[in-house]
């Protein structure tokens, strides 16, 4: 585990200003060194360019080629080796390996060839200075190339260090990615297991109960002697509603049990639309509710999400009316606007808030608002101006 000091150092190196600060500081040091030890024009240009180019090494890594080349040029222009050239050359070689500007073998080979050229220039300079320079293939002539050999070894080390850091970072990134994928897979499996558990609970508790309601209501019409026609129809309505609820419950259980990759196939089951509103109204009447359906505008075929959201909003509003305002008269208005706006109004003449659809836990109203927001619409609910309770929704379908 890294210490706080190491973490701060790594954060400083990763900062965008790091190459500018280090490159600028090295350039200032190069200027000071040239003032203290003046060199030729070639050396001066090489030292300054090699140091200054490092400021762009992160935004444009190939500039490191210029860094190394200028450093070798500055060294070739003078027999003295400036400290700034050594620093910038090493950083440039490290940058080339760190960013894989070229294959490491090509980088080392190119830099070694440059070092050899510098060495040959120095040999020529020594000859002009009347220094004892043995001829090639004579004894001791190989020592003349010790300079290029040493430079090649140093360049090789810097390039390999940069390439090793790059490889280590790639390995770390791959490991982090694999770990993130593993965590995501484990979470998905946990979610699927929880959905399966919920599906089992719904099947064991709700499904069995609803199926028993359907069976008992259906059998009551045959086992109860002298049953009036109205009661027989009521039992049939109960059985039909229970069977419809069972069908939707099976679809919900199928979605919960379906793996994530196949969920889209499960969602392709037929969904209720506004064409089924008449059946919904009849179900409300069958259990003793008084409801009037009003439709204005020309019926248009809406996207599936809009059809389902509108149906569920009306269904929930009628359910709340039966629950909190039994016996109240309910009016359902559906308006297809010319401005591509679907308007829903469900209101009753019950006692209003406190006992109407707005009372209780409020989950029904929350669900209706979420349904409306899902398709970019809005929903409002509250007491009507003449009493009762109102639910109004506007669902634009201009953009799907």
C-alpha positions, 0 to 999 in steps of 0.5 A: 500500500502506497504512503500518502507522500507517494500518493501525492507525488503520483498525483503531482506527476499526473497533473496537467501542469507537470510537463510544463513545470519540469520542462520549463525548469530544465530550460531555465537550468540549460540557460544558466548552464550555457551562460556559465559554460558558453558553447558553439551555436550548434550546441546552444540551439541543441541544448535549448531545443532539447530542454524546451521541447519537453514541455509538450511531451505529454500533449504530443509524445512524438516531440520526444524524437526532437528532444533526443535528436536535439540533445545528440546534436548539442552534444555533437557540437561540443566535446563537453556534455552538458547536464541539461542535455543528459537530463532532457535526453534521458527524459526524451528516451523515457517518453518514447518508450512510455508512449510507444511512439515507435517500437522499443527496438526501433527507438533504441536502434535509431538512438544508437545510430545517432550516438554513433554519428555523434561519436564519429563527429567527436573522433573527427574533432579529436583528429583536428585537435592533434590528439593521438587518435589511432586508426581503425583496426589498429590496437586501441581503436575500439576504445574510440567508440566507448562513447557511443557504446555508453550512450547506447546502454543509457538510451536502452535503459531509459527506453526500457524503463518507459516501456516497462511502466507502460506495460505495468499500467496497461496490466493494471488497467486490464486488471481493474477492467476485469475486476469491474466486469466481475463485480458487474456480473456478480451484481447482475447475478444477485439481482437476477437471484433476487428477482427470482425470489420475488417471483417465487413469493408472488407465485406462492402468495398472490398467484395461488390466492387469485387463482382460488378466487377465480375458481371459487367464483366460477364454481359458485355459479354452479354450486349455489342453488337458486342464484339470481341472474344478477348474482350469477353475472357478478360471480362471472365478473369476479372470475373474469377479473381474477383470470385477467389479473392472473394473466398479467401476473404471469407476464410480470413473473415471466419478466422477473424470471427472465435473464437480463439478456432475454428480458426484451423478449419477455416484454413483447407480450401484449400490453393493454391499450386505450382500446381496452378502456371500455372493458375497464369501465365495464369491470368498474360497473360490474362491481357496483361503480358508476362511471361515464366514459367520454372520448373527444377527438379522433382516436389515433394509434399512439406508441406502445409506451403512451398507450400503456401509461394512459391505460394504467393511469385510468386503471389506478384512478378507477381503483382509487375511486372504488377504494376511497369513494365507494358509490361515487359517480366517476367520469373518465374523459379521454381527449385526443388533441390536434396538437398531438397531446393526449389528455386524461381527466378522471374525477368523481363526486365523492367526499374529496381528500381525506377519503378519496383517491388522495388518501392512504399511503399515496403510492397510487398517485406516485405511480401515476406521476411516474407513468406520466413522467416516463413518456414526458408528460405531467400529472396533477391530482387534488380536490375538485372545485365542486368537491370530489377528487380530480386526476388530470394528465397530459401526455404529449406524443409528438416525440417518442 
